[in-house]
Amino acid sequence: MPKQPRRALDSPRYRVAATTVVLMLLFAFLRAPSPAGAASTPAGVIVPLYFTTGSQWNGVIQAKEAHPSVPIVGVINPAGGPGTTSNANYSALTQQLQSVGVVVIGYVYTMYGARNVTAVESDISAYASWYKVNGVFLDQMAYVPGEESYYSSLTNYARSLGLSLVVGNPGVDPAPSYVGTVDTIVTYENYGFPSPEAMGGWNANYAKTNWAVLAYGVGSLSNACVESESNYVGYLYVTNGEYPYPWDSLPPYFGDLVAELASPPTQVCLTMQSAQFGGGMINGLWTTIQENGSIVSTGFTPLTFAVTPATTYTVSAYGYQNFSFYEWSDTGSTAMSRNLAIGADTVITATYFNFGQPPPSGYSEISASTFNSAGSGISGLWVTFWSNASILPGCSSPCSSGQGLLYSCFSTCSFFAKDGGTYYVGTADYGGESFSHWSDGTTGRFHQVSLGNATSNIALEAIYSP
């Protein structure tokens, strides 16, 4: 029989329809980032019209013609699968849908990996031969570890027949090990919209084209809700259809759903995250976002903020204790503040040195200590590390006409500098303590350090008087 919603998920205790509208109003502010590094790709629509070959598909065709940029996938289901013989009505429907750019895929059930793989392959072959579809929809997909190879083999078989899209439908969040076994996984098939927080969990580590949602029982469409959900998934479908047959007709707002996906977003998500240089992600470092000189958001990484597309913002990353900002991973800039304007969801990563550990490969450690003329250590004097330094006249503290400030701290402290470069270290006066010279005899306040190509540890000692 054609696919039906799971009763365990669709029992009355799950059908809290009264909360749906409230959630829709909140979704615009609870969006999670798209996968690290890049802007979002447009989201499309997947249409599971299992019970019709007729006029219901006309709305899909009209929406595609009106908004050709929105990807639309149509799932056909002649008889709980391809049937025992070719169905001329479905053959004609497939050609009609494909003629306007709709990707057509055929329904096949898999019994959570328990159905004989040869039988599934036979259904896939029938779809390819009889209906010339673009792909297949593997329903009742397993979601606990153990059946990954089953679905990988079916995807490979579909590819061998020239089918380009394989969608798997467990209807719930699968184990991460299933990512890549098919092209797209339906992680939600249930009443009402899914929680954005649930969609933005571990799934956000992968391209959103890996995910799709099927939501039914949604009485009216919220543009904010659609915009929010499109940040998480490659395909979505929303209908007012009710159990037990939610997929037998298009919702009255289907055209609006496609139109909303075709519209530029009114807001997009900027996410700032932090990582250790040469290591893994780290959380809890302070960041700020400014617009026109005014701070609009502050917080600890990872920090996500809804910004207006094409508006320029200034973002800043700050260090703490052993962690010092080094560079932005996408640009290589070592300036802790940067300006950017984005047009879609974007994640940027600030990279940090951990001075509590040895320097990474290709870097040397430069440390600066301060002592009085009697040889006793002085702590807490201001130290700066520069990539260039042209000292301004009359400076009694480390001030420079250059723009190459890399790091500042209180003595005794260190900085990791890339091997092969030239750097400058300066120390400031404070109270009755005035810089005199460096222990190696250098009298200039800015001590030049030239590093070779081999990692080394350079320890500088600034002497103060009296």
One Martini backbone bead per residue (centre of mass of N, CA, C, O) as a GRO file, in nm:
protein
  466
    1MET     BB    1   0.101   0.032   0.013
    2PRO     BB    2   0.091   0.336   0.056
    3LYS     BB    3   0.213   0.572   0.228
    4GLN     BB    4   0.203   0.611   0.585
    5PRO     BB    5   0.180   0.733   0.871
    6ARG     BB    6   0.296   0.701   1.182
    7ARG     BB    7   0.123   0.618   1.462
    8ALA     BB    8   0.331   0.684   1.687
    9LEU     BB    9   0.338   0.995   1.578
   10ASP     BB   10  -0.003   1.033   1.524
   11SER     BB   11  -0.113   1.060   1.782
   12PRO     BB   12  -0.303   1.277   1.966
   13ARG     BB   13  -0.064   1.364   2.167
   14TYR     BB   14   0.091   1.511   1.911
   15ARG     BB   15  -0.163   1.713   1.841
   16VAL     BB   16  -0.062   2.044   1.888
   17ALA     BB   17  -0.216   2.282   1.723
   18ALA     BB   18  -0.215   2.544   1.906
   19THR     BB   19   0.113   2.585   1.882
   20THR     BB   20   0.188   2.643   1.587
   21VAL     BB   21   0.160   2.952   1.557
   22VAL     BB   22   0.363   3.028   1.776
   23LEU     BB   23   0.608   2.891   1.649
   24MET     BB   24   0.613   3.051   1.387
   25LEU     BB   25   0.684   3.328   1.529
   26LEU     BB   26   0.971   3.213   1.644
   27PHE     BB   27   1.153   3.095   1.410
   28ALA     BB   28   1.302   3.357   1.304
   29PHE     BB   29   1.483   3.355   1.597
   30LEU     BB   30   1.585   3.020   1.577
   31ARG     BB   31   1.820   3.004   1.385
   32ALA     BB   32   2.046   2.815   1.225
   33PRO     BB   33   2.320   2.731   1.078
   34SER     BB   34   2.492   2.664   0.831
   35PRO     BB   35   2.736   2.521   0.719
   36ALA     BB   36   3.048   2.552   0.725
   37GLY     BB   37   3.173   2.852   0.532
   38ALA     BB   38   2.887   2.897   0.377
   39ALA     BB   39   2.641   2.966   0.190
   40SER     BB   40   2.334   2.915   0.111
   41THR     BB   41   2.119   2.713  -0.048
   42PRO     BB   42   1.851   2.663  -0.205
   43ALA     BB   43   1.537   2.572  -0.137
   44GLY     BB   44   1.302   2.311  -0.173
   45VAL     BB   45   1.050   2.086  -0.306
   46ILE     BB   46   0.867   1.803  -0.175
   47VAL     BB   47   0.615   1.591  -0.343
   48PRO     BB   48   0.378   1.353  -0.191
   49LEU     BB   49   0.165   1.243  -0.436
   50TYR     BB   50   0.031   0.929  -0.396
   51PHE     BB   51  -0.310   0.957  -0.496
   52THR     BB   52  -0.232   1.094  -0.787
   53THR     BB   53  -0.264   1.195  -1.157
   54GLY     BB   54  -0.398   1.468  -1.174
   55SER     BB   55  -0.485   1.795  -1.098
   56GLN     BB   56  -0.287   1.828  -0.856
   57TRP     BB   57  -0.029   1.865  -1.044
   58ASN     BB   58  -0.092   2.145  -1.165
   59GLY     BB   59   0.013   2.314  -0.925
   60VAL     BB   60   0.308   2.231  -0.964
   61ILE     BB   61   0.345   2.334  -1.250
   62GLN     BB   62   0.270   2.631  -1.198
   63ALA     BB   63   0.486   2.689  -0.983
   64LYS     BB   64   0.731   2.626  -1.162
   65GLU     BB   65   0.670   2.836  -1.383
   66ALA     BB   66   0.671   3.084  -1.181
   67HIS     BB   67   0.940   2.931  -1.020
   68PRO     BB   68   1.219   2.805  -1.162
   69SER     BB   69   1.440   2.831  -0.919
   70VAL     BB   70   1.276   2.616  -0.771
   71PRO     BB   71   1.311   2.323  -0.642
   72ILE     BB   72   1.132   2.025  -0.766
   73VAL     BB   73   0.994   1.729  -0.614
   74GLY     BB   74   0.833   1.434  -0.737
   75VAL     BB   75   0.625   1.177  -0.597
   76ILE     BB   76   0.559   0.866  -0.717
   77ASN     BB   77   0.267   0.607  -0.683
   78PRO     BB   78   0.105   0.367  -0.840
   79ALA     BB   79   0.147   0.081  -0.622
   80GLY     BB   80   0.342   0.077  -0.379
   81GLY     BB   81   0.495   0.142  -0.644
   82PRO     BB   82   0.529   0.053  -0.982
   83GLY     BB   83   0.417  -0.217  -1.015
   84THR     BB   84   0.355  -0.479  -1.257
   85THR     BB   85   0.290  -0.251  -1.464
   86SER     BB   86   0.260  -0.018  -1.679
   87ASN     BB   87   0.150   0.327  -1.645
   88ALA     BB   88   0.034   0.559  -1.858
   89ASN     BB   89  -0.036   0.794  -1.669
   90TYR     BB   90   0.250   0.810  -1.533
   91SER     BB   91   0.413   0.855  -1.785
   92ALA     BB   92   0.278   1.123  -1.862
   93LEU     BB   93   0.332   1.273  -1.598
   94THR     BB   94   0.637   1.264  -1.597
   95GLN     BB   95   0.676   1.423  -1.861
   96GLN     BB   96   0.527   1.678  -1.773
   97LEU     BB   97   0.705   1.750  -1.531
   98GLN     BB   98   0.982   1.751  -1.677
   99SER     BB   99   0.913   1.982  -1.889
  100VAL     BB  100   0.928   2.206  -1.629
  101GLY     BB  101   1.158   2.083  -1.406
  102VAL     BB  102   1.067   1.836  -1.260
  103VAL     BB  103   1.163   1.606  -1.027
  104VAL     BB  104   1.133   1.251  -1.062
  105ILE     BB  105   1.024   1.011  -0.816
  106GLY     BB  106   1.012   0.678  -0.684
  107TYR     BB  107   0.832   0.466  -0.489
  108VAL     BB  108   0.995   0.278  -0.213
  109TYR     BB  109   1.004   0.010  -0.004
  110THR     BB  110   1.220  -0.131   0.291
  111MET     BB  111   1.171  -0.213   0.593
  112TYR     BB  112   1.433  -0.111   0.743
  113GLY     BB  113   1.616  -0.337   0.570
  114ALA     BB  114   1.428  -0.615   0.537
  115ARG     BB  115   1.408  -0.601   0.249
  116ASN     BB  116   1.479  -0.737  -0.029
  117VAL     BB  117   1.713  -0.613  -0.240
  118THR     BB  118   1.606  -0.730  -0.507
  119ALA     BB  119   1.322  -0.608  -0.489
  120VAL     BB  120   1.409  -0.316  -0.485
  121GLU     BB  121   1.566  -0.319  -0.753
  122SER     BB  122   1.322  -0.391  -0.925
  123ASP     BB  123   1.171  -0.126  -0.874
  124ILE     BB  124   1.384   0.064  -0.978
  125SER     BB  125   1.395  -0.051  -1.264
  126ALA     BB  126   1.099   0.004  -1.337
  127TYR     BB  127   1.109   0.309  -1.318
  128ALA     BB  128   1.334   0.350  -1.530
  129SER     BB  129   1.184   0.196  -1.767
  130TRP     BB  130   0.874   0.301  -1.757
  131TYR     BB  131   0.915   0.632  -1.640
  132LYS     BB  132   1.181   0.790  -1.644
  133VAL     BB  133   1.312   0.870  -1.392
  134ASN     BB  134   1.542   1.052  -1.163
  135GLY     BB  135   1.447   0.867  -0.910
  136VAL     BB  136   1.427   0.774  -0.556
  137PHE     BB  137   1.201   0.665  -0.278
  138LEU     BB  138   1.305   0.549   0.039
  139ASP     BB  139   1.112   0.396   0.239
  140GLN     BB  140   1.161   0.292   0.546
  141MET     BB  141   1.419   0.389   0.677
  142ALA     BB  142   1.679   0.338   0.845
  143TYR     BB  143   1.825   0.476   1.181
  144VAL     BB  144   1.999   0.254   1.286
  145PRO     BB  145   2.266   0.094   1.321
  146GLY     BB  146   2.342  -0.157   1.030
  147GLU     BB  147   2.217  -0.040   0.721
  148GLU     BB  148   2.413   0.122   0.538
  149SER     BB  149   2.487  -0.078   0.303
  150TYR     BB  150   2.204  -0.112   0.192
  151TYR     BB  151   2.175   0.192   0.092
  152SER     BB  152   2.432   0.216  -0.071
  153SER     BB  153   2.361  -0.006  -0.277
  154LEU     BB  154   2.103   0.131  -0.387
  155THR     BB  155   2.238   0.386  -0.486
  156ASN     BB  156   2.434   0.249  -0.681
  157TYR     BB  157   2.215   0.121  -0.852
  158ALA     BB  158   2.076   0.379  -0.943
  159ARG     BB  159   2.324   0.494  -1.082
  160SER     BB  160   2.353   0.259  -1.297
  161LEU     BB  161   2.062   0.375  -1.426
  162GLY     BB  162   2.081   0.709  -1.412
  163LEU     BB  163   2.013   0.802  -1.127
  164SER     BB  164   2.041   1.116  -0.932
  165LEU     BB  165   1.810   1.064  -0.697
  166VAL     BB  166   1.824   0.982  -0.340
  167VAL     BB  167   1.562   0.921  -0.107
  168GLY     BB  168   1.534   0.900   0.244
  169ASN     BB  169   1.268   0.764   0.489
  170PRO     BB  170   1.248   0.764   0.838
  171GLY     BB  171   1.112   1.039   0.984
  172VAL     BB  172   1.386   1.063   1.141
  173ASP     BB  173   1.661   1.085   1.311
  174PRO     BB  174   1.956   0.966   1.230
  175ALA     BB  175   2.233   0.828   1.218
  176PRO     BB  176   2.527   0.965   1.104
  177SER     BB  177   2.608   0.704   0.929
  178TYR     BB  178   2.385   0.777   0.692
  179VAL     BB  179   2.551   0.974   0.572
  180GLY     BB  180   2.568   0.913   0.214
  181THR     BB  181   2.376   0.669   0.140
  182VAL     BB  182   2.223   0.917   0.047
  183ASP     BB  183   2.129   1.229  -0.055
  184THR     BB  184   1.848   1.236   0.112
  185ILE     BB  185   1.697   1.301   0.438
  186VAL     BB  186   1.410   1.234   0.619
  187THR     BB  187   1.381   1.373   0.954
  188TYR     BB  188   1.064   1.458   0.904
  189GLU     BB  189   0.732   1.303   0.986
  190ASN     BB  190   0.470   1.522   1.081
  191TYR     BB  191   0.299   1.718   1.299
  192GLY     BB  192   0.395   1.990   1.205
  193PHE     BB  193   0.652   2.172   1.287
  194PRO     BB  194   0.969   2.166   1.344
  195SER     BB  195   1.226   2.222   1.541
  196PRO     BB  196   1.494   2.418   1.496
  197GLU     BB  197   1.680   2.294   1.713
  198ALA     BB  198   1.670   2.008   1.592
  199MET     BB  199   1.778   2.089   1.300
  200GLY     BB  200   2.047   2.245   1.444
  201GLY     BB  201   2.236   2.029   1.511
  202TRP     BB  202   2.439   1.797   1.384
  203ASN     BB  203   2.331   1.856   1.093
  204ALA     BB  204   2.496   2.136   1.055
  205ASN     BB  205   2.769   1.975   0.959
  206TYR     BB  206   2.595   1.960   0.700
  207ALA     BB  207   2.462   1.980   0.422
  208LYS     BB  208   2.129   2.063   0.362
  209THR     BB  209   2.088   1.851   0.122
  210ASN     BB  210   2.058   1.605   0.333
  211TRP     BB  211   1.769   1.743   0.396
  212ALA     BB  212   1.421   1.673   0.502
  213VAL     BB  213   1.067   1.775   0.520
  214LEU     BB  214   0.738   1.653   0.651
  215ALA     BB  215   0.442   1.848   0.687
  216TYR     BB  216   0.138   1.822   0.868
  217GLY     BB  217  -0.141   1.998   0.981
  218VAL     BB  218  -0.113   2.289   0.836
  219GLY     BB  219  -0.340   2.539   0.805
  220SER     BB  220  -0.112   2.768   0.778
  221LEU     BB  221   0.108   2.995   0.635
  222SER     BB  222   0.446   3.086   0.726
  223ASN     BB  223   0.701   3.272   0.620
  224ALA     BB  224   0.887   3.252   0.866
  225CYS     BB  225   0.885   2.947   0.878
  226VAL     BB  226   1.000   2.889   0.599
  227GLU     BB  227   1.259   3.052   0.626
  228SER     BB  228   1.371   2.896   0.862
  229GLU     BB  229   1.366   2.602   0.745
  230SER     BB  230   1.553   2.668   0.487
  231ASN     BB  231   1.824   2.667   0.667
  232TYR     BB  232   1.826   2.334   0.708
  233VAL     BB  233   1.706   2.247   0.421
  234GLY     BB  234   1.662   2.129   0.090
  235TYR     BB  235   1.369   2.011   0.168
  236LEU     BB  236   1.010   2.090   0.163
  237TYR     BB  237   0.682   2.014   0.318
  238VAL     BB  238   0.347   2.157   0.327
  239THR     BB  239   0.033   2.064   0.490
  240ASN     BB  240  -0.327   2.028   0.562
  241GLY     BB  241  -0.320   1.747   0.587
  242GLU     BB  242  -0.465   1.449   0.720
  243TYR     BB  243  -0.514   1.201   0.908
  244PRO     BB  244  -0.443   0.926   0.695
  245TYR     BB  245  -0.427   1.150   0.423
  246PRO     BB  246  -0.193   1.394   0.366
  247TRP     BB  247  -0.098   1.308   0.041
  248ASP     BB  248  -0.368   1.363  -0.165
  249SER     BB  249  -0.305   1.686  -0.162
  250LEU     BB  250  -0.288   2.005  -0.211
  251PRO     BB  251  -0.240   2.290  -0.075
  252PRO     BB  252  -0.365   2.613  -0.099
  253TYR     BB  253  -0.047   2.725  -0.034
  254PHE     BB  254   0.165   2.623  -0.242
  255GLY     BB  255   0.237   2.877  -0.406
  256ASP     BB  256   0.347   3.033  -0.155
  257LEU     BB  257   0.573   2.843  -0.084
  258VAL     BB  258   0.736   2.881  -0.347
  259ALA     BB  259   0.754   3.191  -0.337
  260GLU     BB  260   0.915   3.210  -0.073
  261LEU     BB  261   1.167   3.051  -0.183
  262ALA     BB  262   1.213   3.277  -0.417
  263SER     BB  263   1.275   3.474  -0.200
  264PRO     BB  264   1.448   3.688  -0.049
  265PRO     BB  265   1.582   3.730   0.242
  266THR     BB  266   1.536   3.942   0.521
  267GLN     BB  267   1.711   3.730   0.682
  268VAL     BB  268   2.030   3.629   0.816
  269CYS     BB  269   2.283   3.412   0.933
  270LEU     BB  270   2.535   3.489   1.171
  271THR     BB  271   2.825   3.293   1.253
  272MET     BB  272   3.038   3.266   1.536
  273GLN     BB  273   3.342   3.088   1.565
  274SER     BB  274   3.584   2.870   1.736
  275ALA     BB  275   3.941   2.784   1.702
  276GLN     BB  276   4.214   2.592   1.714
  277PHE     BB  277   4.516   2.592   1.607
  278GLY     BB  278   4.534   2.275   1.469
  279GLY     BB  279   4.240   2.210   1.584
  280GLY     BB  280   3.960   2.238   1.749
  281MET     BB  281   3.688   2.334   1.882
  282ILE     BB  282   3.584   2.636   2.060
  283ASN     BB  283   3.429   2.774   2.347
  284GLY     BB  284   3.364   3.094   2.511
  285LEU     BB  285   3.426   3.342   2.327
  286TRP     BB  286   3.438   3.671   2.276
  287THR     BB  287   3.184   3.865   2.097
  288THR     BB  288   3.112   4.111   1.832
  289ILE     BB  289   2.844   4.322   1.688
  290GLN     BB  290   2.836   4.585   1.441
  291GLU     BB  291   2.640   4.889   1.353
  292ASN     BB  292   2.741   5.191   1.293
  293GLY     BB  293   2.908   5.163   1.587
  294SER     BB  294   2.692   4.969   1.705
  295ILE     BB  295   2.596   4.742   1.928
  296VAL     BB  296   2.394   4.434   1.851
  297SER     BB  297   2.600   4.202   1.960
  298THR     BB  298   2.670   3.961   2.222
  299GLY     BB  299   2.907   3.690   2.303
  300PHE     BB  300   2.958   3.349   2.298
  301THR     BB  301   3.093   3.098   2.157
  302PRO     BB  302   2.853   3.043   1.962
  303LEU     BB  303   2.733   3.315   1.750
  304THR     BB  304   2.399   3.414   1.662
  305PHE     BB  305   2.278   3.643   1.397
  306ALA     BB  306   2.039   3.853   1.260
  307VAL     BB  307   2.077   3.981   0.937
  308THR     BB  308   2.105   4.212   0.683
  309PRO     BB  309   2.130   4.207   0.372
  310ALA     BB  310   2.411   4.397   0.258
  311THR     BB  311   2.504   4.467   0.539
  312THR     BB  312   2.741   4.622   0.732
  313TYR     BB  313   2.963   4.455   0.957
  314THR     BB  314   3.128   4.438   1.279
  315VAL     BB  315   3.361   4.195   1.380
  316SER     BB  316   3.474   4.048   1.699
  317ALA     BB  317   3.763   3.891   1.850
  318TYR     BB  318   3.843   3.744   2.169
  319GLY     BB  319   4.047   3.680   2.425
  320TYR     BB  320   4.151   3.419   2.679
  321GLN     BB  321   4.403   3.377   2.847
  322ASN     BB  322   4.556   3.138   2.647
  323PHE     BB  323   4.371   3.273   2.433
  324SER     BB  324   4.457   3.389   2.100
  325PHE     BB  325   4.412   3.567   1.845
  326TYR     BB  326   4.495   3.515   1.491
  327GLU     BB  327   4.258   3.424   1.267
  328TRP     BB  328   4.074   3.409   0.977
  329SER     BB  329   4.001   3.128   0.799
  330ASP     BB  330   3.884   3.264   0.521
  331THR     BB  331   4.126   3.510   0.495
  332GLY     BB  332   4.390   3.539   0.704
  333SER     BB  333   4.330   3.752   0.897
  334THR     BB  334   4.479   3.924   1.196
  335ALA     BB  335   4.233   4.090   1.247
  336MET     BB  336   3.995   4.101   1.501
  337SER     BB  337   3.857   4.296   1.301
  338ARG     BB  338   3.565   4.296   1.075
  339ASN     BB  339   3.419   4.339   0.758
  340LEU     BB  340   3.074   4.249   0.658
  341ALA     BB  341   2.867   4.114   0.386
  342ILE     BB  342   2.562   3.929   0.348
  343GLY     BB  343   2.316   3.701   0.163
  344ALA     BB  344   2.362   3.452   0.357
  345ASP     BB  345   2.423   3.206   0.536
  346THR     BB  346   2.699   3.235   0.779
  347VAL     BB  347   3.027   3.106   0.864
  348ILE     BB  348   3.272   3.209   1.103
  349THR     BB  349   3.628   3.167   1.192
  350ALA     BB  350   3.814   3.188   1.482
  351THR     BB  351   4.157   3.175   1.543
  352TYR     BB  352   4.359   3.016   1.802
  353PHE     BB  353   4.590   3.042   2.040
  354ASN     BB  354   4.767   2.821   2.277
  355PHE     BB  355   4.985   2.918   2.533
  356GLY     BB  356   4.965   2.635   2.702
  357GLN     BB  357   5.117   2.539   2.448
  358PRO     BB  358   5.293   2.448   2.212
  359PRO     BB  359   5.388   2.533   1.923
  360PRO     BB  360   5.319   2.503   1.619
  361SER     BB  361   5.397   2.413   1.328
  362GLY     BB  362   5.597   2.688   1.207
  363TYR     BB  363   5.641   2.797   1.505
  364SER     BB  364   5.732   3.046   1.745
  365GLU     BB  365   5.841   3.153   2.065
  366ILE     BB  366   5.769   3.472   2.217
  367SER     BB  367   5.908   3.617   2.506
  368ALA     BB  368   5.823   3.846   2.788
  369SER     BB  369   6.018   4.007   3.036
  370THR     BB  370   6.036   4.182   3.358
  371PHE     BB  371   6.288   4.407   3.509
  372ASN     BB  372   6.482   4.535   3.731
  373SER     BB  373   6.797   4.662   3.811
  374ALA     BB  374   6.819   4.421   4.040
  375GLY     BB  375   6.667   4.153   3.902
  376SER     BB  376   6.369   4.179   3.952
  377GLY     BB  377   6.065   4.083   3.898
  378ILE     BB  378   5.802   4.211   3.677
  379SER     BB  379   5.461   4.234   3.679
  380GLY     BB  380   5.214   4.378   3.453
  381LEU     BB  381   5.339   4.470   3.190
  382TRP     BB  382   5.307   4.604   2.884
  383VAL     BB  383   5.273   4.399   2.585
  384THR     BB  384   5.387   4.395   2.238
  385PHE     BB  385   5.307   4.255   1.910
  386TRP     BB  386   5.471   4.284   1.585
  387SER     BB  387   5.507   4.309   1.224
  388ASN     BB  388   5.542   4.623   1.263
  389ALA     BB  389   5.765   4.923   1.346
  390SER     BB  390   5.702   5.277   1.367
  391ILE     BB  391   5.804   5.503   1.576
  392LEU     BB  392   5.675   5.740   1.757
  393PRO     BB  393   5.727   6.030   1.870
  394GLY     BB  394   5.745   6.032   2.227
  395CYS     BB  395   5.728   5.745   2.321
  396SER     BB  396   5.658   5.561   2.642
  397SER     BB  397   5.502   5.357   2.477
  398PRO     BB  398   5.378   5.115   2.272
  399CYS     BB  399   5.403   5.295   1.975
  400SER     BB  400   5.269   5.301   1.633
  401SER     BB  401   5.239   5.361   1.277
  402GLY     BB  402   5.151   5.093   1.244
  403GLN     BB  403   4.923   4.788   1.164
  404GLY     BB  404   5.083   4.523   1.325
  405LEU     BB  405   4.910   4.426   1.556
  406LEU     BB  406   4.892   4.101   1.723
  407TYR     BB  407   4.962   4.141   2.043
  408SER     BB  408   4.851   4.159   2.393
  409CYS     BB  409   5.002   4.191   2.731
  410PHE     BB  410   5.113   4.071   3.043
  411SER     BB  411   5.369   4.037   3.226
  412THR     BB  412   5.441   3.737   3.154
  413CYS     BB  413   5.461   3.663   2.790
  414SER     BB  414   5.329   3.525   2.477
  415PHE     BB  415   5.411   3.439   2.124
  416PHE     BB  416   5.315   3.318   1.806
  417ALA     BB  417   5.547   3.289   1.535
  418LYS     BB  418   5.623   3.280   1.219
  419ASP     BB  419   5.841   3.142   1.042
  420GLY     BB  420   6.061   3.377   0.868
  421GLY     BB  421   6.009   3.633   1.034
  422THR     BB  422   5.945   3.974   1.141
  423TYR     BB  423   5.958   4.120   1.471
  424TYR     BB  424   5.799   4.308   1.746
  425VAL     BB  425   5.886   4.419   2.084
  426GLY     BB  426   5.698   4.584   2.344
  427THR     BB  427   5.726   4.809   2.628
  428ALA     BB  428   5.584   4.960   2.911
  429ASP     BB  429   5.517   5.205   3.115
  430TYR     BB  430   5.483   5.228   3.492
  431GLY     BB  431   5.486   5.460   3.689
  432GLY     BB  432   5.817   5.422   3.812
  433GLU     BB  433   5.851   5.251   3.553
  434SER     BB  434   6.127   5.247   3.315
  435PHE     BB  435   6.254   5.198   3.029
  436SER     BB  436   6.591   5.099   2.928
  437HIS     BB  437   6.651   4.783   2.841
  438TRP     BB  438   6.787   4.506   2.712
  439SER     BB  439   6.973   4.231   2.805
  440ASP     BB  440   7.135   4.243   2.510
  441GLY     BB  441   7.153   4.589   2.470
  442THR     BB  442   6.898   4.690   2.368
  443THR     BB  443   6.749   5.028   2.349
  444GLY     BB  444   6.504   4.983   2.208
  445ARG     BB  445   6.171   4.939   2.266
  446PHE     BB  446   6.184   4.783   1.997
  447HIS     BB  447   6.228   4.446   1.944
  448GLN     BB  448   6.393   4.264   1.716
  449VAL     BB  449   6.271   3.957   1.542
  450SER     BB  450   6.439   3.695   1.368
  451LEU     BB  451   6.325   3.420   1.197
  452GLY     BB  452   6.363   3.121   1.108
  453ASN     BB  453   6.280   2.787   0.982
  454ALA     BB  454   6.312   2.711   1.281
  455THR     BB  455   6.204   2.618   1.567
  456SER     BB  456   6.179   2.848   1.847
  457ASN     BB  457   6.294   3.012   2.158
  458ILE     BB  458   6.224   3.346   2.257
  459ALA     BB  459   6.384   3.533   2.524
  460LEU     BB  460   6.286   3.834   2.668
  461GLU     BB  461   6.447   4.116   2.854
  462ALA     BB  462   6.325   4.382   3.040
  463ILE     BB  463   6.470   4.681   3.162
  464TYR     BB  464   6.427   4.874   3.458
  465SER     BB  465   6.375   5.199   3.596
  466PRO     BB  466   6.505   5.173   3.900
   0.00000   0.00000   0.00000
